[in-house]
């Protein structure tokens, strides 16, 4: 669960006047706008739990609220299915993240394709990051196991940092793969400039909760933080792809 400043560590005391809106959507928006006017609300809808409304924020984050907007909850919502606890909040967040990642054109990534692709991972990376360099050394093995590796930029030290400038040079190189290989091997990459997506990808990473690199987004939208050995990562990635396929089939059958 990605925590954000609106509620984290704070006790809420909501004025009763905020509950006078005509419908749940309006009441909840009125409450949230009073607490944080710039809160990026994408949608408000009834949650699977009767009487509880789900608030989807930009980047996939979820809040829950009462219909009158007087009660807010930040946390996981579970549902018992066949004796198992299913994390509905995590599922909703992952779906939102998957949509955001799928919307990035591959032309704006640095892609290392698999010869026989079975799934893909999208990695928020910083060329100055030691664990990113370690993960990159396993790209050939991941490709062999059927995992396509797609890089997006996340300069940990922010815009204008050394890492940012290197990432820009990688994205603006004639051969991005070769430039990425050099950067990850701690070799100098020729300085280059062009119109590039580095800043936008950095902001996207922040929006979906990336706090460090590598941050690995699986096909189903789940985020795996940090380095993982190639065999273990491939197993996780393939399982996520199968899960995403099953959910897609279930949604089609439900329509």
C-alpha positions, 0 to 999 in steps of 0.5 A: 500500500503506497502511503501519501501525506493526506492521511498518513500519521494524521487523525482526521476531524471532518466538519459535519457541513462537508456531508451536506452534498447531494450524492456520495460522489459529491460528498466525498469529493467535497471532503477530499477537496477540503483536505487537499485541493490538488488531490488527483481524483480519477474516479469514485465508485461503490466498492465491493463492500456494501456502504463503502466507496472506493476513490481511485487516485492518479497513479493507482492509489486507492482510498475508501470513504463513507457515502457521506464523506465523513469517514476516510480509510487508507489501507487494504480491503480484503475479500474472502473467496473460497477460504482465501483472503484476496487483496482487492486494493492491491488488485485495483492498484495493479490494474491502474499501474498496468494501464499506465505502463501499457500506454507508454510507446515502446519507441520511448523505451530502451528494449532488450527483446527475447527471441521467444518472448513469453512475457515482459518486464518494465524496469524503472532504471538509473544508470548510476545505480549499482543494483540496476547495473547488476540486473542489467548483467542478467538481461541476456539470461532473462531474454533466454528465459523468455522475458523481454526487458523494457527500460524506462528512466528514473534518475534517483537524484532528480532532474538535472543530476548526473544520472539524469544527464546520462539517461538523456544521452542514452535515450538520444543515442543512435543505438540506445541498446549500445548506449545503455550497455555502456552506461551500465558497464560504467563507461562514458556515454557520448553526450547527446541531446534531443526531445526525450521522455526522461523527465516524463518517465521520472514523474510517472515513476513518482506518481505510481510510487517508485522510490528506488531503482530498479523498480520492476513492473510486471505484466499485471501491474505489480511492482517488484522493488529492487534487484532479483536474480534472473531465474527468480525474476523470470519465474515471478514475471511468467506467473504474473503474465499467466495471472494477467491472461486469466483475468483478461479471459474472465473479464471477456467472459463477464461481458 
